[in-house]
Amino acid sequence: MNMARVVQPEWLDHLPADDPRAIRSRDDLRRINVLMSATRLLGEALDPLIAGRNHARIVELGAGDGSLLLRLARSRANAWPPVTLDLLDMQPIVAPATLARYGELGWAANVVHADVFDWLRDTPTNSNADVNTDEAPIIVANLFLHHFEGQHLSELLHGIAARARAFICVEPRRSSFALLGSRLLGVIGCNAVTRHDAVVSVRAGFADQDLSQGWPSDAAWDLREHAAGLFGHRLVAVRT
Ligand SMILES: C[S@@+](CC[C@H](N)C(=O)[O-])C[C@H]1O[C@@H](n2cnc3c(N)ncnc32)[C@H](O)[C@@H]1O
């Protein structure tokens, strides 16, 4: 089935961070990330980019409560060099205990409370000489890019490419199977916010080479975009 991409507002983005429905929905998201194998999909793409380096800088866009990368930190703490991590989200919801746990694992994690477009405006681009150093960040995102379309999505992809040495994202796959899965989330106890947003997210998700086609072609990038896990779609973009 070739589903047209439709982007609609998600309820979680419009609920106050301390609304009980939002808190519950973020719990649901943690379980959905397990179902989507998000930690594994990000980790296996990051391993070859980080192992053997002296240091790594990671920026997570739309990081939510920061729990996804914390799972990754737990699994890679002994294998990777020291990591500096910026957790960017427009909602300030990373708990102090989460930040402390990163610290115990040797990761220097910072919360960046900002809209991603303001952050792009305030973050200088890297010159060609900088982008392959450890100081140029690897930018990652999970269940984030599908919020955007048209000019906004294009601005985001160009802005990321101008600042990153690599970019990895895991997004909902726009497929009939993922749509079916999103409609069954009540079975695992997800609340109304999550059930609504999951269906909206799959319809706004990606398929084929949607993201690669929007990626800038003014520098040499190795782009790999494909179905990932049961319900996901992954782009791995690495400067060559
Ligand atoms: C579906 S949640 C995913 C959260 C997290 N990545 C995860 O996997 O649990 C999307 C996140 O993007 C954030 N977000 C949406 N639009 C944003 C924007 N324009 N700038 C920064 N964050 C944004 C929301 O606040 C939310 O935390």
The ligand as an SDF file (V2000), in Angstrom:
LIG
                    3D

 27 29  0  0  0  0  0  0  0  0999 V2000
    7.0600   11.6470   20.1380 C   0  0  0  0  0  0  0  0  0  0  0  0
    8.0410   12.5220   21.2580 S   0  0  0  0  0  0  0  0  0  0  0  0
    9.5390   11.5460   21.2470 C   0  0  0  0  0  0  0  0  0  0  0  0
   10.3780   11.7860   22.4680 C   0  0  0  0  0  0  0  0  0  0  0  0
   11.6430   10.9080   22.5540 C   0  0  0  0  0  0  0  0  0  0  0  0
   12.5040   11.1170   21.4060 N   0  0  0  0  0  0  0  0  0  0  0  0
   11.2900    9.4540   22.7000 C   0  0  0  0  0  0  0  0  0  0  0  0
   11.5900    8.6600   21.7940 O   0  0  0  0  0  0  0  0  0  0  0  0
   10.7060    9.0950   23.7440 O   0  0  0  0  0  0  0  0  0  0  0  0
    8.5340   13.9630   20.3200 C   0  0  0  0  0  0  0  0  0  0  0  0
    9.2790   14.9970   21.1260 C   0  0  0  0  0  0  0  0  0  0  0  0
    9.6140   16.0920   20.2650 O   0  0  0  0  0  0  0  0  0  0  0  0
    9.4610   17.3040   20.9850 C   0  0  0  0  0  0  0  0  0  0  0  0
    9.2660   18.3680   19.9870 N   0  0  0  0  0  0  0  0  0  0  0  0
    8.2600   18.4850   19.0860 C   0  0  0  0  0  0  0  0  0  0  0  0
    8.4300   19.5830   18.3210 N   0  0  0  0  0  0  0  0  0  0  0  0
    9.5810   20.1810   18.7460 C   0  0  0  0  0  0  0  0  0  0  0  0
   10.3010   21.3380   18.3450 C   0  0  0  0  0  0  0  0  0  0  0  0
    9.8590   22.1330   17.3610 N   0  0  0  0  0  0  0  0  0  0  0  0
   11.4690   21.6220   18.9750 N   0  0  0  0  0  0  0  0  0  0  0  0
   11.9270   20.8310   19.9980 C   0  0  0  0  0  0  0  0  0  0  0  0
   11.2700   19.7350   20.4210 N   0  0  0  0  0  0  0  0  0  0  0  0
   10.1160   19.4100   19.8130 C   0  0  0  0  0  0  0  0  0  0  0  0
    8.2650   17.0640   21.8890 C   0  0  0  0  0  0  0  0  0  0  0  0
    8.2620   17.9150   23.0190 O   0  0  0  0  0  0  0  0  0  0  0  0
    8.4610   15.5950   22.2660 C   0  0  0  0  0  0  0  0  0  0  0  0
    9.1800   15.4460   23.4740 O   0  0  0  0  0  0  0  0  0  0  0  0
  1  2  1  0
  2  3  1  0
  2 10  1  0
  3  4  1  0
  4  5  1  0
  5  6  1  0
  5  7  1  0
  7  8  2  0
  7  9  1  0
 10 11  1  0
 11 12  1  0
 11 26  1  0
 12 13  1  0
 13 14  1  0
 13 24  1  0
 14 15  1  0
 14 23  1  0
 15 16  2  0
 16 17  1  0
 17 18  1  0
 17 23  2  0
 18 19  1  0
 18 20  2  0
 20 21  1  0
 21 22  2  0
 22 23  1  0
 24 25  1  0
 24 26  1  0
 26 27  1  0
M  CHG  2   2   1   9  -1
M  END
$$$$
